[in-house]
């Protein structure tokens, strides 16, 4: 009984966050949906394309149930799943995502939580896995990128939220006042920076990966 509850709960959350991610495209021009909105190129339509690819792989080949979609080999991953090419339309990418839901849902429905899987792009000895672990992983990816999308959308036109039915009218005056309170509370910290703090930052940077290595979302 607990397995059925866990599977239904995780699956329900996954379905919810899929819809959230797509909603972040609602009402945007094609340019705003596609254009890079951070220094590392993160963009809304690219997030949808990326999460579609993640789902297709994890609920596909990991369990010997390859996606019917045409996907590049995982060994050939070059970051092109993170943005829309000129010849790719929004409808094509959204359609890919929706069709991937169907294939993923079929895998989730057909297998038990302890059904074994193998993730060839995970290092040994972690490549062996099961449906429960993969559901948690994909849900985490979906939540993470839905959060990215929420922030990107706020930066474009101020719209935020988890569900369209809970969206409220933007009160610019209230938002500005709230932001000012936070800025006022943070301001004293600007003059409290000391040499030890700077030394700590330098020491942390010394052990960081090479520039660019952590720039793009990984799955």
C-alpha positions in Angstrom: 0.0 0.0 0.0 2.8 2.4 0.9 4.4 1.8 -2.5 1.2 2.8 -4.3 0.9 5.9 -2.2 4.6 6.9 -2.8 4.3 6.4 -6.6 1.0 8.3 -6.8 2.4 11.2 -4.8 5.6 11.5 -6.8 3.8 11.1 -10.0 1.2 13.7 -9.0 3.9 16.2 -8.1 5.7 15.5 -11.4 2.5 16.2 -13.4 2.0 19.4 -11.5 5.5 20.8 -12.2 5.3 19.8 -15.8 2.3 22.1 -16.2 4.0 24.9 -14.2 7.0 24.9 -16.6 4.8 25.2 -19.6 2.7 27.9 -18.0 5.8 30.1 -17.8 5.7 30.4 -21.6 2.1 31.6 -21.6 1.5 34.9 -23.3 5.2 35.5 -24.2 6.4 36.5 -27.6 8.4 33.9 -29.5 11.5 36.1 -29.0 11.1 36.4 -25.3 10.4 32.6 -25.0 13.7 31.9 -26.8 16.2 34.6 -26.0 19.0 34.1 -23.4 18.1 35.8 -20.1 21.2 35.1 -18.1 24.9 35.4 -18.7 25.1 31.6 -19.2 22.3 31.7 -21.8 19.4 30.2 -19.8 16.2 30.7 -21.6 12.6 29.6 -21.1 11.9 27.5 -24.2 15.3 25.8 -23.7 14.3 24.8 -20.2 11.3 23.0 -21.6 13.4 21.3 -24.3 15.9 20.2 -21.7 13.4 18.8 -19.3 11.7 17.0 -22.1 15.0 15.4 -23.0 15.7 14.5 -19.4 12.3 12.7 -19.0 12.6 11.0 -22.4 16.0 9.5 -21.4 15.3 8.6 -17.8 11.9 7.0 -18.3 13.0 5.5 -21.6 16.4 3.9 -22.2 17.1 3.6 -18.5 14.4 1.0 -18.2 14.9 -0.6 -21.7 11.9 1.4 -23.0 13.4 3.8 -25.5 11.5 6.9 -26.3 9.9 7.0 -29.7 11.2 10.5 -30.2 14.4 11.1 -32.2 17.0 12.0 -29.6 20.7 12.4 -30.1 22.9 9.8 -28.3 23.6 10.8 -24.8 27.3 10.4 -25.6 26.9 13.2 -28.1 25.4 15.7 -25.7 26.6 19.1 -26.7 24.2 21.5 -24.8 21.9 21.9 -27.8 19.0 20.6 -25.7 19.2 23.9 -23.7 18.0 26.2 -26.4 15.8 26.3 -29.5 17.4 26.2 -32.9 16.2 28.6 -35.6 14.3 25.8 -37.3 12.6 24.6 -34.2 9.2 26.1 -33.3 7.7 26.6 -29.9 4.9 24.2 -30.9 7.4 21.5 -31.8 9.2 21.7 -28.5 6.0 21.9 -26.4 4.7 19.0 -28.5 7.8 17.0 -27.7 7.4 17.6 -24.0 3.7 16.6 -24.0 4.4 13.4 -26.0 7.2 12.6 -23.6 4.8 12.8 -20.7 2.8 10.0 -22.3 5.8 7.8 -22.7 7.0 8.6 -19.1 3.6 8.0 -17.6 3.4 4.6 -19.4 6.7 3.6 -17.9 5.7 4.7 -14.4 2.4 2.9 -14.7 3.9 -0.3 -16.0 6.8 -0.7 -13.5 7.0 -1.3 -9.7 9.0 1.2 -7.7 11.8 -1.3 -7.2 12.0 -2.1 -10.9 15.7 -2.1 -11.8 17.2 0.4 -14.3 20.6 1.4 -15.5 21.8 5.0 -16.2 24.8 4.7 -18.5 25.8 8.3 -18.0 26.1 7.9 -14.2 29.5 6.8 -13.0 29.9 3.4 -11.4 28.9 2.1 -8.9 25.9 4.4 -9.1 24.6 3.5 -12.6 22.4 0.7 -11.2 19.1 2.3 -10.0 15.4 1.7 -9.7 12.1 3.5 -10.6 11.8 5.1 -7.2 15.2 6.8 -7.5 14.6 7.9 -11.0 11.2 9.4 -10.2 12.8 11.4 -7.4 15.6 12.5 -9.7 13.4 13.6 -12.5 11.0 15.4 -10.1 14.0 17.2 -8.6 15.1 18.3 -12.1 11.6 19.4 -13.0 11.2 21.4 -9.8 14.7 23.0 -10.2 14.0 24.2 -13.7 10.5 25.3 -13.0 12.1 27.5 -10.3 14.5 28.8 -12.9 11.6 29.5 -15.2 9.7 31.4 -12.5 12.6 33.8 -11.9 13.2 34.3 -15.6 9.5 35.1 -16.2 9.5 37.5 -13.3 12.4 39.3 -14.9 10.5 39.6 -18.2 7.2 41.0 -17.1 6.8 40.5 -13.3 4.5 37.5 -13.5 5.2 34.9 -10.8 3.4 31.9 -9.2 2.9 28.2 -9.2 -0.6 27.9 -10.9 -2.5 30.2 -13.1 -5.6 30.0 -10.9 -3.6 31.4 -8.0 -2.1 34.3 -9.9 -2.9 37.7 -8.5 -2.7 41.2 -10.1 0.8 42.7 -9.9 0.9 45.5 -7.3 4.0 47.4 -8.3 3.8 49.8 -5.4 3.6 47.0 -2.8 6.4 45.1 -4.5 8.6 48.1 -4.5 8.0 48.8 -0.8 8.7 45.1 0.0 11.9 45.2 -2.0 13.0 48.4 -0.3 12.6 46.9 3.2 14.8 44.0 2.2 17.4 46.3 0.7 17.3 48.4 3.9 18.0 45.3 6.0 20.8 44.2 3.7 22.5 47.5 3.3 24.5 47.4 6.6 26.2 44.2 5.3 27.7 46.2 2.5 30.0 48.0 4.9 30.7 45.0 7.0 32.9 43.2 4.4 36.3 42.4 6.0 39.6 40.9 4.8 38.9 37.5 6.4 35.7 37.2 4.3 37.6 38.0 1.1 40.3 35.4 2.0 37.6 32.8 2.4 36.1 33.6 -1.0 39.5 33.3 -2.6 40.2 30.0 -0.9 36.8 28.6 -2.0 37.4 29.8 -5.6 40.7 28.0 -5.6 39.0 24.6 -5.3 36.2 25.5 -7.8 35.9 23.8 -11.2 37.4 25.5 -14.2 35.4 28.4 -15.6 32.4 27.3 -17.6 32.4 23.8 -16.2 29.4 24.4 -14.0 27.7 26.9 -16.2 24.9 24.8 -17.7 22.3 22.6 -16.1 23.3 19.1 -15.7 21.1 16.0 -15.3 
